Amino acid sequence: MNQAVGAKVMTAVVVFFSLQLAQAQTVTRYALLTGSGSRGGEQVVERSADGLKTKVSYRYKDNGRGPEFTEQMRFAPDGTLIAYRAEGTSEFGNPIDERYSRGGGRAEWRSPSEQGNASVTGPAMYLPLNGSFEVVSVSATALARSNALPLLPSGTLRQRVLDRVELVSRGQRRSVQLVARTGVGLSPALYWLTTDKRPRFFAAIYPGWFTGIEEGWQAQAGTLATRQRAAEGRLLAEFAARARQALPALTVVRNARVFDSDSATVGPPSDVYVLRGHIAAVVAAGTDARKADAEIDAAGRIMLPGLFDMHDHADRWSGALHLAAGVTTVRDMGSTNDVLQQMIDESSAGKLLKPHTVACGFLEGASPFASNLGILISTLQEAKAAVDWYAVRGYPQLKIYNSFPRELVRETVAHAHARGMRVSGHVPATMRAQEVVEQGFDEVQHINQVLLNFLVTPETDTRTLERFYLPAEKLAGMDFDAPAVKDFIALLQRRKTVIDPTLVTFDFIRQRDGEVSAPYESVVSHMPPDVQRGFRQGSMKIPDDATAARYRASYEKMIEFVGRLHRAGIPIVAGTDAIAGFTLHSELELYVRAGMTPAEALQVATRNGALYTRTQGERGSIRAGKLADLILVDGDPTVNIADIRKVSLVITQGSLFVPAQLHQALGIAPFVRNAPRLQRQARPQRVSGGSGAPAHTTGYRH
């Protein structure tokens, strides 16, 4: 933006804020609830008597963090924004300072991460980067006049009505409608709106995570959640039916170079036979004359076992992103239990695109900083009861979180081990990683939780943003050759403790506004415009160049430490705790930067994933009898790890998926063109004089 345009923006903002909000005609309050239903904050909306000005106050805190900001808006007669201003702090403390104005056929906007302008005629809606739910109300009014709304800086917003319901509470009646919006994000956004002539936001429900609903109607949130799940389920079932190609009974993938995850090597071309979801045989290419019902010519592509994302927090739309990236198994590290169980059931019934899921039971201590997922406890009896609940439902692992009482750790871990469960987690507040390892943790999540071992004092409260800012400030100057560090690594060696670093998710500690977060640099150009904007937003408060340099150096130390762990023989598993699919590839690239070979990084994402989910008997390698979780990759990721992004075909759960098709359906530009095709063969002739069974079935019993 040139100086003249910038001056216009500033002038417009000064004019805007010289106009005081008229005496409010209406004040609408919204309760913002955590996944457990406890109150996490509120949104207060003040609308002027003439309906042309609005002020919003938004505050939400959960898990020791959350945004807090105010908005002021002015509207054109058509209901779209002509001026907007937001100020406050983001989830991790980064300042919010966003402004927009429109006049004279020109629109201009500015925030810490971007600035721009455009010529505008007709209705158009500016999409704030940090908007409250009142932005949904603004666009709802505009969409009531048209089913498509041009967006600024770019894109088009559309919506369709999925459901309507009449609510009754305390003698009041309210008619609301569920809408699905597309054109923003990587999946449809669902909101409940009023059915007034000027519809406005009523509720947003993210099952198991968050509910925002008009004050006084909280008791109706369950009804809305149930109806929303059903309506969204129908959308998801339609999507799954379009995306999934059922494999014929016996399918052969010819001419594939198979990656051996045990030796981390690639073999000569092979033919891999798949029968009803399992690998029936792996033979040298061209040596088996048995005729299959269908074949796929891999044309020399690398075949890998399906990848594992060992740190996922699943939602109902993320499965498509995982599958498109070649992720065929995820370990869910914390979701509301009923929501997770529902997704597993839907996937089993073929109504939901989702990788195999390994459920990890989430256990947290009750506190003002608690993460409201899983089961919250206060006593040892409650902790043991929670462990038992997870054990009888087949959860192979327990995850302990930040607020868990330190005095209960040892006995809770012992009880989980007695029930046959692995135990991992964050390091509870006032403890160090060394202590939880000594008390029985089999695994520690997150590289910051590991390295806080050397940074915390008895007064450090790691339930707050300190767990992010302290490593960012202090790691740059840490000596990894110090005796305390070497002693800690030796402890991990003796205990064979697994580390789930999730390096990719901590890149945010060094990202400044206007820069693309490094894990997304390779994919940003493939994304929808609004997602690209989000990738340029910083999260941490980084006020100057000196701080930025220090935080960059600290992040590099995180990467370096993972390399040291690997060289010391400490098992690493590849988890992300970030956007599904793409970020696993970035995690593996970071392991290579840390000192692994590309083949070793792939071994971590395949063999180690199976080993530490206890599924190595059926996953993690390409062997006859195992599940046919297979991916074909263009290029050679054992030489250039970046080639792992070029997944051309995925086989899992007895079905075939084409990543390019999944990406296109989600508004993402594909990473691979011309994927190999499934070629169906003519039906085999029956063999005369024998049992009458088709000859090609001999020897296959799956």
C-alpha positions in Angstrom: 0.0 0.0 0.0 1.5 3.4 -0.9 1.6 6.4 1.5 -1.4 8.1 -0.1 -3.6 5.0 0.2 -2.3 4.4 3.8 -3.2 8.0 4.7 -6.8 7.5 3.4 -7.1 4.5 5.6 -6.0 6.4 8.6 -8.3 9.3 7.8 -11.2 6.9 7.5 -10.4 5.4 10.8 -10.2 8.8 12.5 -13.5 9.7 11.1 -15.0 6.4 12.1 -13.9 6.7 15.7 -15.1 10.3 15.9 -18.6 8.9 15.5 -19.7 7.7 18.9 -22.1 4.8 19.2 -25.6 6.2 19.5 -27.6 5.3 22.6 -27.9 1.6 22.3 -31.3 0.4 21.3 -30.4 -3.3 21.9 -27.8 -5.1 23.8 -27.5 -8.9 23.1 -25.3 -11.1 25.2 -23.9 -14.4 24.2 -22.6 -17.1 26.6 -19.3 -18.7 25.4 -19.0 -22.2 26.9 -16.1 -24.6 27.0 -16.5 -28.2 25.8 -17.6 -29.3 29.3 -20.3 -26.7 29.4 -18.6 -24.4 31.8 -18.5 -20.7 31.1 -15.4 -19.5 29.3 -16.4 -16.0 28.5 -19.0 -13.8 26.7 -19.7 -11.8 23.7 -21.7 -8.5 24.2 -23.2 -6.8 21.2 -24.5 -3.2 21.4 -26.5 -2.1 18.4 -27.4 1.6 17.8 -31.0 2.8 17.5 -30.6 3.4 13.8 -29.1 0.0 13.2 -26.0 1.5 11.5 -23.4 1.1 14.2 -22.4 -1.8 16.5 -19.9 -2.3 19.3 -18.8 -5.8 20.3 -16.8 -6.9 23.4 -15.5 -10.5 23.1 -13.6 -12.4 25.8 -13.0 -16.2 26.0 -10.5 -18.2 28.0 -9.9 -22.0 28.1 -6.8 -24.1 28.8 -5.0 -21.0 30.1 -5.4 -18.9 27.0 -7.8 -17.2 24.7 -8.6 -14.0 22.8 -9.9 -10.7 24.2 -10.9 -7.9 21.9 -13.4 -5.2 21.0 -14.9 -4.4 17.6 -16.7 -1.3 16.3 -18.6 -1.5 13.0 -20.5 0.9 10.7 -22.9 -0.4 8.0 -24.2 0.6 4.6 -27.9 0.5 4.0 -27.5 -3.0 2.4 -26.1 -4.2 5.7 -22.4 -4.6 4.6 -19.5 -3.0 6.5 -18.3 0.4 5.5 -16.0 0.7 8.5 -14.5 -1.8 11.0 -12.0 -1.6 13.8 -10.8 -4.4 16.1 -8.4 -4.0 19.0 -7.2 -6.5 21.7 -5.1 -9.6 22.0 -5.2 -13.0 20.2 -5.2 -16.4 21.8 -1.5 -16.4 22.5 -1.2 -12.7 23.3 -0.3 -11.2 19.9 -1.8 -7.7 19.6 -5.0 -7.3 17.4 -5.2 -4.0 15.5 -7.3 -4.4 12.4 -9.2 -1.7 10.5 -11.2 -1.4 7.3 -13.1 1.4 5.5 -15.1 1.7 2.3 -16.1 4.8 0.4 -16.1 6.4 -3.0 -15.9 3.0 -4.7 -12.8 2.1 -2.8 -12.1 -0.3 0.0 -9.0 -0.3 2.1 -7.8 -2.5 5.0 -4.9 -2.9 7.3 -3.8 -5.2 10.0 -0.4 -6.2 11.5 -0.2 -9.0 8.9 -1.5 -7.4 5.8 -2.7 -4.3 4.0 -4.5 -3.7 0.8 -7.1 -1.9 -1.2 -9.5 -2.6 -4.0 -12.1 -0.9 -6.2 -15.6 -2.0 -5.2 -19.0 -1.7 -6.8 -22.1 -3.4 -5.4 -22.4 -5.5 -2.2 -19.2 -6.8 -0.8 -18.2 -8.0 2.6 -14.9 -7.5 4.3 -13.8 -10.6 6.1 -12.0 -9.7 9.4 -9.0 -11.8 10.4 -10.1 -11.9 14.1 -13.8 -11.3 13.9 -16.3 -12.1 16.6 -19.6 -14.0 15.9 -21.2 -10.6 15.1 -19.4 -10.8 11.8 -21.7 -13.8 11.1 -24.7 -11.6 11.8 -23.4 -8.9 9.3 -23.0 -11.4 6.5 -26.3 -13.1 7.4 -28.1 -9.9 6.7 -26.4 -9.6 3.3 -26.9 -13.2 2.4 -30.6 -12.9 3.1 -30.8 -10.8 0.0 -28.6 -13.0 -2.1 -27.3 -16.6 -1.9 -23.8 -15.4 -2.8 -21.8 -12.6 -1.3 -18.5 -11.3 -2.7 -15.8 -11.2 -0.1 -12.9 -8.8 0.4 -10.0 -9.3 -0.1 -11.2 -12.1 -2.3 -13.6 -15.1 -2.6 -17.3 -15.6 -2.4 -19.4 -16.7 0.5 -22.4 -18.9 0.0 -24.8 -20.6 2.4 -27.6 -23.2 2.4 -30.2 -23.9 5.0 -29.9 -27.4 6.6 -32.5 -27.3 9.3 -35.1 -25.2 11.2 -36.3 -25.6 14.7 -38.7 -23.8 17.1 -37.2 -23.3 20.6 -39.1 -22.6 23.8 -37.4 -21.3 27.0 -39.0 -19.6 30.0 -42.2 -19.0 28.0 -40.3 -17.4 25.1 -40.3 -18.9 21.6 -37.5 -18.5 19.1 -37.3 -19.8 15.5 -33.8 -20.6 14.4 -32.2 -22.1 11.3 -29.0 -24.0 10.8 -26.9 -22.8 7.8 -23.8 -24.3 6.2 -21.4 -21.7 4.7 -18.9 -22.4 2.1 -16.2 -20.3 0.5 -14.3 -19.8 3.7 -11.9 -22.3 5.3 -11.3 -25.9 4.5 -14.7 -27.2 5.4 -18.3 -25.9 5.7 -18.9 -23.6 8.6 -22.2 -24.3 10.5 -24.1 -21.6 12.4 -27.5 -21.2 13.9 -29.2 -17.9 12.8 -32.5 -16.3 13.7 -35.2 -16.4 11.0 -36.1 -12.7 11.3 -36.3 -10.4 8.3 -32.8 -9.4 9.2 -31.4 -12.7 10.5 -28.6 -12.6 13.0 -26.2 -14.9 14.7 -27.9 -17.1 17.4 -25.4 -19.9 18.2 -22.3 -21.7 17.1 -21.7 -25.2 18.3 -18.4 -27.2 17.9 -19.4 -30.4 19.6 -17.1 -31.3 22.4 -15.0 -28.1 22.1 -17.1 -24.9 22.3 -20.6 -23.4 22.3 -21.5 -19.8 21.8 -25.2 -19.1 22.3 -27.5 -16.2 23.0 -27.7 -15.7 26.8 -30.8 -17.3 28.3 -30.9 -20.1 25.8 -28.0 -22.3 27.1 -30.5 -25.0 28.1 -31.4 -25.4 24.4 -27.8 -26.0 23.3 -28.1 -29.8 23.6 -31.1 -29.8 21.3 -29.3 -27.7 18.7 -26.2 -29.9 19.0 -28.2 -33.0 18.4 -29.9 -31.6 15.3 -26.6 -30.1 14.0 -24.8 -33.4 14.3 -27.6 -35.1 12.3 -27.7 -32.5 9.6 -23.9 -32.3 9.3 -23.8 -36.1 9.3 -25.9 -36.1 6.1 -23.4 -33.7 4.5 -20.5 -35.9 5.5 -22.1 -39.1 4.3 -22.7 -37.6 0.9 -19.1 -36.4 0.8 -17.8 -39.8 1.8 -19.9 -41.6 -0.8 -18.4 -39.4 -3.5 -14.8 -39.7 -2.4 -14.6 -43.4 -1.7 -14.0 -45.9 -4.5 -14.6 -49.5 -3.4 -11.8 -51.9 -4.5 -12.8 -55.0 -6.3 -12.3 -58.3 -4.4 -8.7 -58.8 -5.6 -6.7 -55.8 -6.8 -3.0 -55.8 -7.7 -0.8 -52.7 -7.6 1.9 -53.4 -10.1 5.4 -52.1 -10.5 5.7 -50.4 -7.1 9.0 -49.8 -5.3 8.1 -50.9 -1.8 9.6 -49.0 1.2 10.7 -51.5 3.9 10.0 -49.6 7.1 12.0 -52.0 9.2 15.3 -51.5 7.3 14.4 -48.0 6.0 15.2 -49.1 2.4 13.4 -49.3 -0.9 13.3 -52.6 -2.8 13.0 -53.4 -6.5 9.7 -53.2 -8.3 7.0 -55.4 -6.8 3.4 -56.4 -7.3 1.3 -56.0 -4.2 -2.0 -57.9 -4.1 -4.9 -56.5 -2.0 -7.9 -58.6 -1.0 -10.8 -57.3 1.1 -8.8 -54.7 2.9 -5.6 -56.9 3.6 -2.4 -57.4 1.8 -2.6 -60.9 0.2 0.9 -61.1 -1.3 4.0 -59.0 -2.1 5.9 -60.5 -5.0 8.6 -59.4 -7.5 7.1 -57.5 -10.3 5.8 -59.8 -13.1 6.4 -63.1 -11.3 2.8 -63.9 -10.4 0.5 -64.8 -13.3 -2.7 -64.9 -11.2 -5.3 -62.7 -12.7 -6.8 -60.0 -10.4 -10.2 -58.3 -10.7 -8.5 -55.0 -11.1 -5.1 -53.5 -11.3 -3.2 -50.3 -10.7 0.0 -49.6 -12.5 2.3 -47.8 -10.1 4.8 -47.1 -12.9 7.8 -47.3 -10.5 6.3 -45.0 -7.9 7.4 -45.5 -4.2 4.9 -47.4 -2.2 4.8 -46.6 1.6 2.8 -48.0 4.4 0.1 -45.6 5.4 1.4 -42.8 7.6 0.6 -42.2 11.3 -0.2 -38.8 12.8 0.5 -39.5 16.4 -1.0 -36.3 17.8 -4.4 -35.5 16.4 -7.5 -33.8 17.8 -10.0 -35.1 15.3 -13.1 -33.4 14.0 -15.6 -34.7 11.5 -14.1 -32.9 8.5 -10.4 -33.5 9.1 -10.4 -37.1 7.9 -10.4 -36.0 4.2 -7.3 -33.9 4.7 -5.5 -36.7 6.5 -6.4 -39.3 3.8 -5.3 -36.9 1.0 -1.9 -36.7 2.8 -1.5 -40.4 3.0 -2.3 -40.5 6.8 -4.2 -43.8 7.3 -4.0 -43.9 11.2 -4.3 -41.1 13.7 -3.9 -41.2 17.4 -6.5 -38.9 19.0 -4.8 -37.2 21.9 -7.8 -35.5 23.4 -11.4 -35.1 22.3 -14.6 -35.1 24.1 -15.3 -38.8 24.6 -18.9 -39.0 23.2 -17.8 -37.0 20.1 -14.8 -39.3 19.5 -16.9 -42.4 19.9 -19.5 -41.1 17.5 -16.8 -40.4 14.8 -15.4 -43.9 15.2 -18.9 -45.4 14.8 -19.7 -43.2 11.8 -16.4 -44.2 10.1 -17.0 -47.9 10.8 -20.4 -47.5 9.1 -18.9 -45.9 6.0 -20.6 -42.5 6.8 -17.5 -40.6 7.5 -14.1 -40.2 5.9 -11.6 -40.9 8.7 -8.4 -42.8 9.1 -8.1 -45.6 11.6 -8.3 -44.0 15.0 -6.3 -45.0 18.1 -8.1 -43.4 21.1 -6.1 -41.9 23.9 -8.0 -41.2 27.1 -7.7 -37.6 28.3 -7.4 -37.0 32.0 -7.2 -33.6 33.5 -7.4 -32.0 37.0 -10.1 -29.6 37.9 -8.8 -26.1 38.0 -9.5 -22.6 36.5 -6.9 -23.4 33.9 -8.3 -26.9 33.0 -8.7 -28.0 29.4 -12.3 -29.1 29.3 -11.9 -32.4 27.4 -12.1 -36.0 28.5 -12.6 -36.5 32.2 -11.8 -34.0 34.9 -10.8 -35.3 38.4 -9.9 -34.0 41.8 -9.2 -37.2 43.8 -7.2 -40.4 43.4 -10.5 -42.4 43.5 -11.9 -40.3 40.6 -8.6 -40.7 38.7 -8.7 -44.5 39.0 -12.4 -44.6 38.0 -11.5 -42.6 34.9 -8.7 -44.9 34.0 -11.1 -47.9 34.4 -13.7 -46.1 32.2 -11.1 -45.8 29.4 -9.7 -49.3 29.9 -13.0 -51.1 29.6 -13.7 -49.2 26.3 -10.5 -50.3 24.7 -8.4 -47.2 25.0 -4.7 -48.4 24.9 -3.3 -45.1 26.2 -3.9 -42.4 28.8 -2.9 -38.7 28.4 -2.4 -36.7 31.6 -2.7 -32.9 31.2 -1.5 -29.6 32.7 -3.8 -29.3 35.8 -3.6 -32.9 36.9 -2.6 -32.9 40.7 1.1 -33.7 41.0 0.5 -35.8 44.1 -1.7 -38.2 42.2 0.6 -38.9 39.2 2.6 -41.9 40.5 -0.4 -43.9 41.7 -2.6 -43.0 38.7 0.2 -44.1 36.3 0.6 -47.3 38.2 -3.1 -48.0 38.0 -3.1 -47.4 34.2 -0.2 -49.7 33.7 -2.0 -52.4 35.7 -4.9 -52.0 33.3 -2.5 -52.5 30.4 -2.4 -48.9 29.2 0.5 -46.8 28.2 0.7 -43.4 29.9 1.8 -40.1 28.3 1.0 -36.4 28.5 2.0 -32.9 29.3 4.0 -32.3 32.4 1.6 -31.2 35.2 2.1 -27.7 36.6 4.9 -27.4 39.2 6.5 -30.7 38.0 9.4 -31.2 35.6 9.7 -33.8 32.8 12.3 -35.7 34.7 9.8 -36.3 37.5 7.0 -37.6 35.3 9.4 -39.9 33.6 10.7 -41.2 36.9 7.1 -41.7 38.0 6.3 -43.9 35.0 5.3 -41.8 32.0 6.0 -43.9 28.9 5.9 -40.9 26.6 6.0 -37.1 26.8 4.0 -34.8 24.5 5.5 -31.7 22.9 9.1 -30.4 22.7 8.3 -27.4 24.9 7.1 -29.7 27.7 10.3 -31.7 27.5 12.6 -28.6 27.5 10.7 -26.8 30.3 12.5 -29.4 32.4 15.5 -27.0 32.5 13.5 -23.7 32.7 10.8 -24.0 35.3 11.1 -23.1 39.0 8.7 -24.2 41.7 6.8 -20.9 41.1 6.4 -21.3 37.3 2.7 -22.0 36.4 2.9 -23.9 33.1 -0.9 -23.9 32.8 -0.6 -20.3 31.5 1.1 -18.9 28.4 4.4 -19.2 30.3 4.7 -22.7 28.8 5.2 -21.0 25.4 6.9 -17.7 26.3 9.4 -19.2 28.7 11.0 -21.5 26.1 10.8 -18.8 23.5 12.8 -16.5 25.8 15.3 -18.9 27.3 16.1 -21.7 24.9 18.3 -19.6 22.6 21.0 -19.5 25.2 20.8 -23.1 26.5 23.9 -25.3 26.5 22.8 -28.8 25.5 26.2 -30.1 26.6 25.6 -29.2 30.2 25.6 -32.1 32.7 21.9 -31.6 33.6 20.9 -32.0 29.9 23.1 -35.1 29.4 21.8 -36.7 32.6 18.2 -36.1 31.5 18.9 -37.7 28.1 20.5 -40.7 29.9 17.3 -41.0 32.0 15.2 -41.1 28.8 17.6 -43.8 27.4 17.3 -46.0 30.5 13.5 -45.7 30.6 13.1 -46.0 26.8 10.8 -43.0 27.0 9.1 -42.0 23.8 9.0 -38.3 22.7 6.2 -36.8 20.6 7.8 -33.5 19.8 5.1 -31.9 17.5 7.8 -29.5 16.3 5.5 -28.2 13.6 3.0 -26.7 15.9 5.6 -24.7 17.8 6.8 -22.8 14.7 4.3 -20.2 15.9 6.7 -19.0 18.6 9.0 -17.4 15.9 6.4 -16.3 13.3 5.8 -12.6 13.0 2.8 -10.9 11.4 3.0 -10.8 7.7 5.3 -13.8 7.4 4.0 -17.2 6.3 4.5 -19.8 9.0 7.4 -22.0 7.8 5.5 -25.3 7.9 3.0 -23.9 5.4 5.4 -22.2 3.0 5.3 -25.2 0.6 1.5 -25.4 0.6 0.2 -21.8 1.0 -0.2 -21.2 -2.7 -2.5 -24.3 -2.9 -4.9 -22.9 -0.3 -8.1 -20.9 -0.6 -7.5 -17.1 -0.2 -8.8 -16.8 3.3 -6.7 -19.7 4.5 -3.7 -18.0 3.0 -4.4 -14.9 4.9 -4.5 -16.9 8.2 -1.2 -18.4 7.5 0.3 -14.9 7.6 -0.9 -14.1 11.0 1.4 -14.2 14.0 0.4 -15.7 17.3 3.0 -14.6 19.8 3.7 -11.1 21.0 7.0 -10.3 19.3 7.5 -6.5 19.7 10.9 -6.0 18.1 13.7 -7.4 15.9 15.7 -8.5 18.9 12.9 -10.5 20.3 12.2 -12.0 16.9 15.8 -13.1 16.6 15.8 -14.6 20.1 12.6 -16.6 19.4 13.9 -17.8 16.1 17.1 -19.1 17.8 15.0 -20.8 20.5 12.9 -22.6 17.9 16.1 -23.8 16.2 17.2 -25.2 19.6 14.0 -27.2 19.8 14.8 -28.7 16.4 18.4 -29.4 17.5 17.3 -31.1 20.6 15.1 -33.6 18.7 18.2 -34.5 16.7 20.1 -35.1 19.9 17.3 -37.3 21.2 17.3 -39.3 18.0 21.1 -39.8 17.9 20.8 -41.0 21.6 18.4 -43.7 20.6 15.3 -42.0 22.2 12.2 -43.2 20.3 10.5 -40.4 18.3 6.9 -40.5 17.1 5.5 -38.2 14.4 2.6 -36.1 15.7 1.4 -32.7 14.7 -1.3 -31.1 16.9 -2.0 -28.8 13.9 -3.9 -28.7 10.7 -4.7 -32.2 9.5 -2.6 -33.7 6.7 -0.2 -31.1 5.5 1.6 -30.6 8.8 2.7 -34.2 9.1 4.8 -33.7 6.0 6.3 -30.6 7.5 7.0 -32.5 10.8 9.0 -35.0 8.8 10.9 -32.3 7.0 11.8 -30.8 10.4 13.1 -34.3 11.5 15.4 -34.2 8.5 16.6 -30.8 9.5 17.3 -32.2 13.0 19.6 -34.8 11.5 17.6 -37.8 10.5 17.9 -39.2 7.0 14.7 -38.9 4.9 14.3 -42.7 5.2 14.6 -42.5 9.0 12.0 -39.8 9.1 9.6 -42.1 7.1 10.4 -44.9 9.4 9.3 -42.7 12.3 6.0 -42.0 10.6 5.3 -45.7 9.8 7.1 -48.3 11.9 7.3 -46.2 15.1 3.6 -45.2 14.7 2.6 -48.8 14.6 5.0 -49.8 17.4 3.8 -47.2 19.9 0.1 -47.6 19.2 0.6 -51.4 19.6 -0.8 -52.0 16.1 2.4 -53.4 14.6 0.7 -56.7 14.0 -1.5 -55.1 11.3 0.1 -51.8 10.3 3.3 -50.0 9.8 4.9 -52.2 7.2 4.0 -53.8 3.8 3.7 -57.5 4.6 1.3 -60.2 3.5 -1.5 -60.5 6.1 -1.4 -56.9 7.3 -4.0 -54.3 6.6 -3.7 -52.8 3.1 -2.9 -49.3 4.2 -0.8 -48.2 1.3 0.1 -45.0 -0.4 1.8 -44.2 -3.7 4.1 -41.2 -3.9 5.5 -39.4 -6.9 9.3 -38.8 -6.7 11.4 -40.4 -4.0 10.8 -39.2 -0.4 13.6 -41.5 0.8 16.0 -39.1 -1.0 14.1 -35.8 -0.9 11.7 -35.8 2.1 9.7 -32.9 0.4 8.4 -35.5 -2.1 6.2 -36.9 0.7 3.7 -34.1 -0.3 3.2 -35.8 -3.7 0.8 -38.5 -2.6 -0.9 -39.7 -5.7 -3.1 -42.6 -4.5 -4.2 -44.0 -1.1 -5.6 -47.4 -0.3 -7.1 -48.0 3.1 -10.2 -49.6 4.7 -10.9 -51.5 1.5 -11.3 -48.4 -0.5 -9.3 -46.2 -2.9 -8.9 -42.5 -2.5 -7.4 -40.0 -5.0 -5.8 -37.1 -3.1 -6.3 -34.7 -6.0 -10.0 -35.2 -5.9 -10.3 -34.8 -2.2 -8.2 -31.6 -2.3 -10.3 -30.1 -5.1 -13.5 -30.9 -3.2 -12.1 -28.8 -0.3 -11.0 -25.9 -2.5 -7.3 -26.9 -2.4 -5.2 -26.9 -5.6 -3.9 -30.5 -6.0 -0.2 -31.4 -5.4 -0.2 -34.3 -7.9 -1.8 -34.5 -11.4 -2.4 -37.6 -13.4 -2.7 -40.1 -10.6 -2.6 -43.8 -11.6 -6.0 -45.3 -12.4 -7.8 -48.3 -11.2 -8.3 -50.6 -14.3 -11.0 -53.2 -13.8 -10.4 -56.5 -15.6 -12.9 -58.7 -17.4 -14.6 -61.3 -15.2 -12.5 -64.6 -15.2 -13.8 -67.6 -17.0 -14.8 -70.6 -14.8 -12.4 -73.5 -14.8 -14.0 -76.6 -16.4 -13.7 -80.0 -14.8 -12.9 -78.6 -11.4 -14.7 -77.3 -8.4 -16.1 -74.4 -10.4 -14.2 -71.8 -8.3 -12.5 -69.0 -10.2 -8.8 -70.1 -10.7 -7.4 -66.8 -9.4 -8.8 -67.3 -5.9 -6.6 -70.2 -5.1 -4.5 -69.6 -2.0 -6.3 -66.4 -0.8 -8.3 -66.9 2.4 -9.0 -63.3 3.7 
